[in-house]
Amino acid sequence: MNYILFDDHSRNNLLPLTYMRPIAEIRVGILTIREKWELLLGTKTSTLTENYLSVKYPIVKEENNILINGSVCPTKELVAEITRLKQNQTLVNGELIIALNINSDDLDDASDIDISGIDEIEAKGGYNTINDPWNIFQLNGEELVKDFALITKGRKSQVISKTNRMVAPENIFIEEGASVEFAIINASEGPVYIGKNAVIMENAVIRGPFALCEGSVIKMAAKIYGPTTIGPFSKVGGEINNSVIFGYSNKAHDGFLGNSVIAEWCNLGADTNNSNLKNSYDEVKLWSYTQQSFVGTGLQFCGLIMADHSKSGINTMFNTGTVVGVNANVFGSGYQRNFIPSFSWGGTSGFKVFDIKKALKVAQAVYARRACNFNEKEQDILIEIFDQTATNRLL
């Protein structure tokens, strides 16, 4: 069977994090949603997404296809229900379409799939869905525990150095090539996963649930509270609490990051801090791209949502519930505004448009530092986002 992960209406709710990726590429727990599905299905998947993203994330069509909602985090029970679907059957939970089994003819026009006449089957098992940006750090602990069990089942951890202090070492798993010396790791409240070739430097203090993915680095004397995930090839330091960094992003210096989501290719300058709690203890509101206004999160703790390629200068202060778009460059003293549009350059004294040619040049340099190729596909995606977000820069 051919499996395709599709974006539903949640994609717009998840902006700006989904400007650069399909929903299934969001990291929550240890793995991305796609990686979870592929492990449980035992096969590769493709993507049904926006046209401008489909060049990088193409759809693969075959005679028989099962479409799966990319906002849904899988469970073994859910996978079993999906694999039992027959042609022209769909798995639903109320109004939510979880999966549907359709033939190649119904996929000829991928932008307008006709599901009329398809038999509906109500899902029995429970699962998590990522519908809003704050769901990522909200559900990170639960998903991290599931991913830890999935990744480590039947495997043996690398032996940890005796220089470290550990609590509940049976809940700590270290991949091959990882280096951990003179750290304190407490896994009594949740598992701790250290990825391949990751590094934890001296005097770092970590409380699970926590994941440090492949090639990432925790700097000296960092303090990290779970549930937190540091995605692959990232560097972090200072104090971090209940946050998710997708990957290839740095918060390498002192400063606080809490109840936040940082996408890829971001850099937080030294002593960048975010507030995650209002002094009034009121509900935090976040900018909604669908509503073009601030909406309630239902949360008392909510920090910074930062999309790809954005950066902050030293001593930058982000207010409670701040949303930063793609490729913004934020700096200056005082608290920043709590919605910063994509391709904005400036801070408390005002913003100007970040010239697209300069933005592309910076992106190319950032990729080169990580020995990655900033190719034409990446360039075209950024140019498209620059055009799509023009109206936001007028706000």
C-alpha positions, 0 to 999 in steps of 0.5 A: 500500500502507498501512504500519503500524508496530507495537510488539512485545515490545521496547516493555516492554524499552524502558520508561520511554522508551516510556511516552510514545511508540511504539517508532517515535518513538525517535530514533537517528541523525539521524531517528526510526525512523518518519522513516527508514521514511517516507523510504525507503518514500516515504509516511506511516505510522501506528501500532499501539500501546498503547490509551492512546497510540493517541489521539495515534498512531492506526492507519490501516487500508485494504484492504491493509496491511503491518505493520512492526516499529517496533523495526527500523531500515530499510535499502534492502534491507529495504524492497525485501524488504518491498514484495515481500511478497504478501498473507498473507506475513510477513518474519521473521528467526528468531523475529522478525517484521519485517513482514507483509502482511494485509488489513483484516479481520485488523486489526479487532481490532488487539490480537490479530492472527492470523498463523497460516497466513501464509507465512514468508519469511526476511529476507536483508539485515542491519539494526539493532533497538532492543530495549533502552534502551542500544541507542540510544546503542550504535547511534547512530553507525552509524545517524547515518552512514546517515541522513546519507547518506540526508538529504544525497544529491544536496543541497548544504550551506550554505556554512560561515563562514570563522571556523570551523576544520574537518577533513574539511569534505566530511563536514559538512552545514549546513542552511538558516538554521543559524548556526555561528561560531568553532567547531572541527568535526572530521568525520574520524571521522564526518559532522557534520549541522547542522539547519535554524535550529540554532546553534553558538556560539563556541568549541564543539568538536565531533567527529563523528559528530554531529547537531544537529537543527532549532532546537537550540543548542550553547552557548559552549565546549561539548565534544561527542564523537561519536557524539552526537545532539541532537534538535530544539529542544534546548539543550546545553552542557558536555561530552557523549559518545556520547549521544542527546537526543530533542528539546525537552530542555535540558542548557544548562550545564556538566557531563558527560553520557555514554553516555546517552539523554534523552527529551523535555521534560527539563531537566538543571540546572547542573553535573548530571553522570552517571557512565558507568563503574564504579570497578571496571570491572564490567559496568553493570546497569540497572533493567528494568521487565519483570524488576522488577530490575536486569539486565546490559547487557553494557556497561562504559560506560553512563550515564543513561536519563531519560524524558520531563518529568523534571528535575534540580536544580543539582549533581545527580550520577547514578550509573553506569547510572541509570534515571529514569522519567517526570516525576521531579524529582531534586535534592540533594547526593550520588549519587542512587539508580540507579532513580528511579520516575516522578512522584517528587519528591526525592533522596538524602534521600528521595522523595515522590509528585509530585502529578499536578495539579502535574505537569500544571501544570508540563508546560503551562508548559514547553510554553508556553515553546516555543509548543507546545500541551499539549492533552488528549491529552498530559494524558490520557497523563500521567495514564495513566502516573501510574496505571500506575507507582504500584507502582514508587513503592512500591519 
